[in-house]
């Protein structure tokens, strides 16, 4: 991803990584790409993606519970503790969530969750308080 951005901006990949690191610091010190993206959408730091019809997405309750935790950048073990579920189940639900969203990684999952309104600005702003 960073290589593609660098190529499109006609800058070196190291420069793009430096800009990303700086942006994350300015986005409430986010350390994960998914967290930075969620905060950027919620604070209107970047343009939000077009909304998709939420009726076209089916997520189980267990998968929906994971969306804000992924957005907060939590590892599977922490999610499991917070949700009081076995880590193996949380990992399975996470894989299923990514598949249902058509996402390839946590940041992509946040984008797709935002598009389907499974993650909202109100939820993200609540984490930041």
MDAnalysis code that builds the backbone (N, CA, C; Angstrom):
import MDAnalysis as mda
import numpy as np

u = mda.Universe.empty(387, n_residues=129, atom_resindex=np.repeat(np.arange(129), 3), trajectory=True)
u.add_TopologyAttr("name", ["N", "CA", "C"] * 129)
u.add_TopologyAttr("resid", np.arange(1, 130))
u.add_TopologyAttr("resname", ["UNK", "UNK", "UNK", "UNK", "UNK", "UNK", "UNK", "UNK", "UNK", "UNK", "UNK", "UNK", "UNK", "UNK", "UNK", "UNK", "UNK", "UNK", "UNK", "UNK", "UNK", "UNK", "UNK", "UNK", "UNK", "UNK", "UNK", "UNK", "UNK", "UNK", "UNK", "UNK", "UNK", "UNK", "UNK", "UNK", "UNK", "UNK", "UNK", "UNK", "UNK", "UNK", "UNK", "UNK", "UNK", "UNK", "UNK", "UNK", "UNK", "UNK", "UNK", "UNK", "UNK", "UNK", "UNK", "UNK", "UNK", "UNK", "UNK", "UNK", "UNK", "UNK", "UNK", "UNK", "UNK", "UNK", "UNK", "UNK", "UNK", "UNK", "UNK", "UNK", "UNK", "UNK", "UNK", "UNK", "UNK", "UNK", "UNK", "UNK", "UNK", "UNK", "UNK", "UNK", "UNK", "UNK", "UNK", "UNK", "UNK", "UNK", "UNK", "UNK", "UNK", "UNK", "UNK", "UNK", "UNK", "UNK", "UNK", "UNK", "UNK", "UNK", "UNK", "UNK", "UNK", "UNK", "UNK", "UNK", "UNK", "UNK", "UNK", "UNK", "UNK", "UNK", "UNK", "UNK", "UNK", "UNK", "UNK", "UNK", "UNK", "UNK", "UNK", "UNK", "UNK", "UNK", "UNK", "UNK", "UNK"])
u.atoms.positions = np.array([
    [0.818, -1.188, 0.000],
    [0.000, 0.000, 0.000],
    [0.869, 1.261, 0.000],
    [1.846, 1.326, 0.887],
    [2.701, 2.505, 0.960],
    [3.470, 2.709, -0.345],
    [3.904, 1.613, -0.944],
    [4.633, 1.702, -2.212],
    [3.750, 2.298, -3.297],
    [2.493, 1.899, -3.331],
    [1.559, 2.422, -4.333],
    [1.313, 3.907, -4.116],
    [1.111, 4.295, -2.871],
    [0.900, 5.709, -2.550],
    [2.127, 6.519, -2.964],
    [3.305, 6.015, -2.619],
    [4.544, 6.715, -2.978],
    [4.656, 6.866, -4.487],
    [4.366, 5.813, -5.207],
    [4.435, 5.859, -6.666],
    [3.458, 6.886, -7.218],
    [2.229, 6.881, -6.711],
    [1.215, 7.826, -7.183],
    [1.576, 9.271, -6.864],
    [2.221, 9.480, -5.727],
    [2.618, 10.834, -5.333],
    [3.986, 11.244, -5.884],
    [4.644, 10.275, -6.521],
    [5.982, 10.497, -7.081],
    [6.982, 10.902, -5.995],
    [6.915, 10.152, -4.877],
    [7.870, 10.340, -3.789],
    [8.450, 8.975, -3.442],
    [9.525, 8.985, -2.670],
    [10.121, 7.713, -2.260],
    [9.238, 7.036, -1.227],
    [9.335, 5.713, -1.185],
    [8.523, 4.943, -0.252],
    [8.833, 5.326, 1.192],
    [10.097, 5.568, 1.502],
    [10.479, 5.981, 2.851],
    [9.836, 7.304, 3.237],
    [9.716, 8.203, 2.291],
    [9.060, 9.487, 2.541],
    [7.583, 9.267, 2.839],
    [6.945, 8.397, 2.067],
    [5.527, 8.084, 2.295],
    [5.330, 7.467, 3.679],
    [6.234, 6.555, 4.077],
    [6.135, 5.960, 5.407],
    [6.281, 7.025, 6.498],
    [7.178, 7.966, 6.278],
    [7.360, 9.054, 7.243],
    [6.124, 9.919, 7.371],
    [5.489, 10.226, 6.245],
    [4.252, 11.008, 6.273],
    [3.146, 10.249, 7.004],
    [3.061, 8.936, 6.769],
    [2.048, 8.120, 7.432],
    [2.270, 8.115, 8.942],
    [3.517, 7.972, 9.348],
    [3.853, 7.967, 10.776],
    [3.476, 9.308, 11.422],
    [3.762, 10.401, 10.737],
    [3.415, 11.730, 11.238],
    [1.903, 11.895, 11.331],
    [1.187, 11.428, 10.314],
    [-0.282, 11.535, 10.320],
    [-0.867, 10.755, 11.485],
    [-0.344, 9.563, 11.743],
    [-0.845, 8.756, 12.857],
    [-0.650, 9.482, 14.187],
    [0.513, 10.115, 14.355],
    [0.762, 10.855, 15.599],
    [-0.255, 11.966, 15.767],
    [-0.591, 12.634, 14.682],
    [-1.546, 13.740, 14.746],
    [-2.977, 13.245, 14.929],
    [-3.222, 11.983, 14.623],
    [-4.554, 11.397, 14.806],
    [-4.624, 10.705, 16.162],
    [-4.462, 11.497, 17.201],
    [-4.550, 11.037, 18.592],
    [-3.543, 9.934, 18.901],
    [-2.393, 9.957, 18.241],
    [-1.336, 9.000, 18.537],
    [-1.647, 7.575, 18.127],
    [-2.502, 7.408, 17.126],
    [-2.870, 6.064, 16.668],
    [-1.622, 5.307, 16.238],
    [-1.543, 4.049, 16.640],
    [-0.378, 3.254, 16.250],
    [-0.694, 2.306, 15.107],
    [-1.952, 1.933, 14.945],
    [-2.365, 1.000, 13.896],
    [-3.011, 1.762, 12.744],
    [-2.823, 1.250, 11.534],
    [-3.432, 1.881, 10.363],
    [-4.946, 1.916, 10.476],
    [-5.551, 0.819, 10.951],
    [-7.002, 0.754, 11.075],
    [-7.511, 1.830, 12.037],
    [-6.815, 2.020, 13.137],
    [-7.203, 3.026, 14.123],
    [-7.079, 4.421, 13.534],
    [-5.970, 4.685, 12.869],
    [-5.764, 5.996, 12.251],
    [-6.858, 6.284, 11.230],
    [-7.220, 5.291, 10.453],
    [-8.259, 5.469, 9.442],
    [-9.608, 5.776, 10.088],
    [-9.968, 5.024, 11.119],
    [-11.242, 5.262, 11.808],
    [-11.285, 6.674, 12.390],
    [-10.203, 7.091, 13.014],
    [-10.149, 8.433, 13.604],
    [-10.201, 9.496, 12.508],
    [-9.498, 9.266, 11.421],
    [-9.495, 10.230, 10.313],
    [-10.891, 10.401, 9.733],
    [-11.630, 9.306, 9.568],
    [-13.014, 9.407, 9.087],
    [-13.886, 10.152, 10.092],
    [-13.785, 9.773, 11.361],
    [-14.655, 10.349, 12.396],
    [-14.414, 11.832, 12.603],
    [-13.190, 12.272, 12.413],
    [-12.856, 13.686, 12.632],
    [-12.847, 14.492, 11.342],
    [-13.243, 13.856, 10.257],
    [-13.266, 14.496, 8.936],
    [-11.884, 14.971, 8.494],
    [-10.854, 14.277, 8.954],
    [-9.495, 14.600, 8.519],
    [-9.283, 14.152, 7.070],
    [-10.018, 13.134, 6.668],
    [-10.012, 12.699, 5.273],
    [-11.457, 12.490, 4.837],
    [-11.670, 12.507, 3.548],
    [-13.012, 12.314, 3.000],
    [-13.480, 10.888, 3.263],
    [-14.679, 10.761, 3.779],
    [-15.255, 9.441, 4.042],
    [-15.645, 8.782, 2.719],
    [-15.548, 7.464, 2.664],
    [-15.935, 6.763, 1.438],
    [-17.452, 6.783, 1.257],
    [-17.879, 6.542, 0.036],
    [-19.303, 6.515, -0.269],
    [-20.001, 5.431, 0.555],
    [-21.186, 5.759, 1.034],
    [-21.963, 4.822, 1.847],
    [-22.572, 3.756, 0.936],
    [-22.529, 2.520, 1.409],
    [-23.150, 1.403, 0.714],
    [-24.400, 0.987, 1.475],
    [-25.284, 0.272, 0.834],
    [-26.538, -0.150, 1.445],
    [-26.276, -1.149, 2.571],
    [-26.533, -0.754, 3.829],
    [-26.282, -1.656, 4.959],
    [-27.133, -2.928, 4.904],
    [-28.243, -2.887, 4.198],
    [-29.106, -4.060, 4.081],
    [-28.442, -5.184, 3.289],
    [-27.410, -4.849, 2.513],
    [-26.724, -5.846, 1.695],
    [-25.638, -6.595, 2.471],
    [-25.420, -6.190, 3.714],
    [-24.369, -6.797, 4.524],
    [-24.989, -7.562, 5.686],
    [-24.625, -8.828, 5.805],
    [-25.063, -9.597, 6.973],
    [-23.842, -9.924, 7.817],
    [-23.856, -9.419, 9.035],
    [-22.819, -9.742, 10.010],
    [-23.501, -10.310, 11.245],
    [-22.904, -11.345, 11.797],
    [-23.426, -11.880, 13.048],
    [-23.153, -10.874, 14.164],
    [-23.823, -11.052, 15.279],
    [-23.587, -10.167, 16.434],
    [-22.127, -10.235, 16.861],
    [-21.567, -11.453, 16.824],
    [-20.169, -11.636, 17.221],
    [-19.224, -10.860, 16.301],
    [-19.530, -10.847, 15.016],
    [-18.703, -10.105, 14.062],
    [-18.874, -8.604, 14.266],
    [-20.100, -8.159, 14.490],
    [-20.349, -6.728, 14.728],
    [-19.621, -6.240, 15.986],
    [-19.549, -7.106, 16.994],
    [-18.849, -6.748, 18.230],
    [-17.366, -6.485, 17.977],
    [-16.800, -7.134, 16.972],
    [-15.376, -6.994, 16.675],
    [-15.025, -5.693, 15.959],
    [-15.973, -5.136, 15.215],
    [-15.672, -3.964, 14.379],
    [-15.046, -2.824, 15.179],
    [-15.674, -2.353, 16.266],
    [-15.040, -1.246, 16.992],
    [-13.710, -1.627, 17.639],
    [-13.562, -2.895, 18.012],
    [-12.311, -3.324, 18.635],
    [-11.177, -3.364, 17.615],
    [-11.489, -3.782, 16.405],
    [-10.492, -3.734, 15.325],
    [-10.130, -2.282, 15.055],
    [-11.137, -1.428, 15.052],
    [-10.891, 0.000, 14.842],
    [-10.007, 0.605, 15.910],
    [-10.082, 0.074, 17.106],
    [-9.240, 0.572, 18.193],
    [-7.844, -0.035, 18.158],
    [-7.627, -0.965, 17.233],
    [-6.298, -1.556, 17.080],
    [-5.990, -2.653, 18.078],
    [-6.998, -3.266, 18.651],
    [-6.770, -4.301, 19.664],
    [-6.291, -5.604, 19.033],
    [-5.334, -6.265, 19.664],
    [-4.954, -7.613, 19.222],
    [-6.027, -8.620, 19.647],
    [-6.012, -9.791, 19.039],
    [-7.036, -10.814, 19.280],
    [-7.157, -11.183, 20.757],
    [-6.048, -11.299, 21.454],
    [-6.086, -11.661, 22.868],
    [-6.823, -10.639, 23.712],
    [-6.607, -9.381, 23.442],
    [-7.294, -8.317, 24.181],
    [-8.777, -8.301, 23.842],
    [-9.091, -8.503, 22.546],
    [-10.498, -8.580, 22.144],
    [-11.193, -9.725, 22.872],
    [-10.524, -10.869, 22.935],
    [-11.096, -12.048, 23.591],
    [-11.376, -11.759, 25.065],
    [-10.451, -11.099, 25.728],
    [-10.644, -10.748, 27.145],
    [-11.823, -9.800, 27.309],
    [-11.878, -8.786, 26.457],
    [-12.945, -7.798, 26.569],
    [-14.321, -8.410, 26.284],
    [-14.375, -9.314, 25.312],
    [-15.643, -9.931, 24.928],
    [-15.960, -11.203, 25.714],
    [-14.998, -11.633, 26.542],
    [-15.143, -12.876, 27.326],
    [-15.438, -14.067, 26.416],
    [-14.586, -14.191, 25.382],
    [-14.684, -15.296, 24.427],
    [-13.298, -15.909, 24.266],
    [-13.222, -17.176, 23.865],
    [-11.914, -17.783, 23.595],
    [-11.221, -17.087, 22.418],
    [-9.902, -16.981, 22.499],
    [-9.120, -16.321, 21.457],
    [-9.355, -16.981, 20.095],
    [-9.414, -18.307, 20.065],
    [-9.615, -19.013, 18.792],
    [-10.934, -18.606, 18.141],
    [-11.963, -18.413, 18.938],
    [-13.277, -18.003, 18.413],
    [-13.203, -16.576, 17.892],
    [-12.534, -15.710, 18.626],
    [-12.386, -14.315, 18.194],
    [-11.619, -14.262, 16.874],
    [-10.566, -15.047, 16.757],
    [-9.809, -15.073, 15.494],
    [-10.675, -15.576, 14.344],
    [-11.447, -16.630, 14.602],
    [-12.334, -17.161, 13.562],
    [-13.364, -16.107, 13.152],
    [-13.972, -15.466, 14.142],
    [-14.958, -14.427, 13.843],
    [-14.321, -13.263, 13.086],
    [-13.073, -12.940, 13.413],
    [-12.356, -11.887, 12.703],
    [-12.120, -12.240, 11.243],
    [-11.718, -13.494, 10.993],
    [-11.530, -13.940, 9.602],
    [-12.853, -13.894, 8.843],
    [-13.929, -14.349, 9.496],
    [-15.246, -14.328, 8.863],
    [-15.706, -12.894, 8.601],
    [-15.413, -11.998, 9.537],
    [-15.768, -10.593, 9.366],
    [-15.077, -10.013, 8.140],
    [-13.767, -10.234, 8.027],
    [-13.045, -9.729, 6.862],
    [-13.616, -10.298, 5.573],
    [-13.942, -11.578, 5.569],
    [-14.516, -12.205, 4.375],
    [-15.875, -11.588, 4.038],
    [-16.728, -11.392, 5.040],
    [-18.051, -10.818, 4.798],
    [-17.980, -9.377, 4.313],
    [-16.984, -8.653, 4.798],
    [-16.810, -7.262, 4.359],
    [-16.088, -7.176, 3.016],
    [-15.481, -8.274, 2.593],
    [-14.680, -8.248, 1.371],
    [-13.389, -7.475, 1.587],
    [-12.842, -7.574, 2.796],
    [-11.651, -6.817, 3.181],
    [-10.424, -7.731, 3.217],
    [-9.266, -7.137, 2.976],
    [-8.024, -7.904, 2.955],
    [-7.164, -7.708, 4.199],
    [-7.452, -6.664, 4.991],
    [-6.674, -6.387, 6.195],
    [-7.526, -5.519, 7.130],
    [-7.073, -5.286, 8.353],
    [-7.890, -4.512, 9.293],
    [-8.241, -3.098, 8.808],
    [-7.313, -2.393, 8.192],
    [-7.625, -1.045, 7.705],
    [-8.695, -1.102, 6.612],
    [-8.586, -2.080, 5.727],
    [-9.591, -2.247, 4.684],
    [-10.938, -2.602, 5.314],
    [-10.929, -3.414, 6.366],
    [-12.162, -3.763, 7.067],
    [-12.820, -2.520, 7.660],
    [-12.017, -1.606, 8.193],
    [-12.564, -0.367, 8.751],
    [-13.208, 0.468, 7.652],
    [-12.554, 0.550, 6.506],
    [-13.147, 1.292, 5.380],
    [-14.485, 0.686, 4.991],
    [-14.523, -0.635, 4.836],
    [-15.758, -1.306, 4.424],
    [-16.826, -1.187, 5.522],
    [-16.439, -1.316, 6.786],
    [-17.396, -1.166, 7.890],
    [-17.978, 0.245, 7.891],
    [-17.143, 1.226, 7.597],
    [-17.611, 2.615, 7.536],
    [-18.606, 2.771, 6.385],
    [-18.297, 2.179, 5.248],
    [-19.183, 2.274, 4.097],
    [-20.545, 1.646, 4.400],
    [-20.550, 0.533, 5.107],
    [-21.791, -0.155, 5.451],
    [-22.407, 0.360, 6.748],
    [-21.817, 1.378, 7.323],
    [-22.285, 2.012, 8.558],
    [-22.295, 1.053, 9.746],
    [-21.375, 0.087, 9.723],
    [-21.188, -0.806, 10.865],
    [-20.250, -0.169, 11.889],
    [-19.625, 0.927, 11.508],
    [-18.788, 1.733, 12.390],
    [-19.155, 3.185, 12.137],
    [-19.393, 3.930, 13.202],
    [-19.849, 5.309, 13.054],
    [-18.908, 6.289, 13.749],
    [-19.047, 7.529, 13.388],
    [-18.243, 8.581, 14.012],
    [-18.513, 8.643, 15.512],
    [-19.761, 8.458, 15.920],
    [-20.092, 8.497, 17.354],
    [-19.331, 7.432, 18.131],
    [-19.219, 6.219, 17.556],
    [-18.477, 5.161, 18.223],
    [-17.004, 5.540, 18.375],
    [-16.434, 6.082, 17.326],
    [-15.011, 6.422, 17.350],
    [-14.763, 7.573, 18.323],
    [-15.606, 8.583, 18.283],
    [-15.447, 9.733, 19.188],
    [-15.546, 9.273, 20.641],
    [-16.387, 8.283, 20.912],
    [-16.502, 7.745, 22.280],
    [-15.185, 7.133, 22.750],
    [-14.415, 6.467, 21.856],
    [-13.128, 5.879, 22.247],
    [-12.138, 6.966, 22.631],
    [-12.240, 8.094, 21.950],
    [-11.242, 9.147, 22.116],
    [-11.421, 9.927, 23.410],
    [-12.539, 9.728, 24.054],
    [-12.802, 10.462, 25.309],
    [-12.175, 9.794, 26.477],
])
